């Protein structure tokens, strides 16, 4: 699908591209999605195991579930797509900001050299202390007696720094403002099943709002101006290239004025 980026409305001297990603971005690196046919949660009700209530009432079950997640095979890190996403934002950095907010808890983007990705739902490589609320690198697996390196709390206090259902996602204090500022909003590989991330497309004022999913019309949302189906490793790179061309030519025109 060709997108006419010539229609792009850029109100700021420095345009902002907002990318929201989900498990579909990591799927081709070998990390299972959550709700797909072979998804992590195919036999689970997430609200029963990945929720604040479950953590309070049955911490041992939540810890056991997260241990199974940590024992997943390591992903194939350097997939071309993850690298192209990183190159896209680094090549535009002189004249455009790219904010990549991911719902994923894996560290694929960091492994590809993209430290700037923001984890809306936390990340599995770090731990959070329920008592002092500090975060720190995860050590080994989650056990009841792990001790917080900051306040010394134990007894399930040291938990995964992953936002459970019923818990406040990270970044909501600035994300809405960036959604309003963005000239392009891209939603990549997410089912749109989880809120408030699924509402981001409603909050953005971007003239061009693109949904990339491998399946057609799963959760069609009329707010998208474009729906592109197919593996994002194939559908996303040409769109990023076309957008980069448009933005760089506008930047050159601006410079030569
Ligand atoms: C909150 C942690 C208070 C564990 C996760 C309205 C507003 C606000 C909240 C709610 C609301 N309505 C309901 C709620 C409550 C709840 C919610 O959303 N419930 C749902 C079930 C209805 N939300 C919350 O509790 C959130 N917190 O509400 O705080 C608040 C109140 C008001 C305003 C703000 C805040 C907390 C949500 C976070 C929950 N934690 N996980 C863990 O990760 O281990 S959610 C879980 O789902 C993951 O984190 C994951 O990131 C997220 C989304 O999943 P997807 O990434 O989309 O993955 P999925 O498998 O579903 O889909 C994959 C997609 O990829 C598919 O479409 C597939 O077709 C596609 N795909 C596959 N391969 C490819 C591909 N696409 C392209 N290419 C491919 N190759």
Boltz pocket constraint, residues with backbone or C-beta under 6 A from the ligand:
constraints:
  - pocket:
      binder: B
      contacts: [[A, 21], [A, 22], [A, 23], [A, 24], [A, 25], [A, 27], [A, 28], [A, 33], [A, 34], [A, 35], [A, 36], [A, 39], [A, 50], [A, 69], [A, 103], [A, 104], [A, 105], [A, 121], [A, 162], [A, 163], [A, 164], [A, 165], [A, 166], [A, 167], [A, 168], [A, 169], [A, 172], [A, 188], [A, 189], [A, 190], [A, 191], [A, 192], [A, 193], [A, 194], [A, 195], [A, 196], [A, 212], [A, 213], [A, 214], [A, 215], [A, 218], [A, 230], [A, 231], [A, 232], [A, 233]]
      max_distance: 6.0
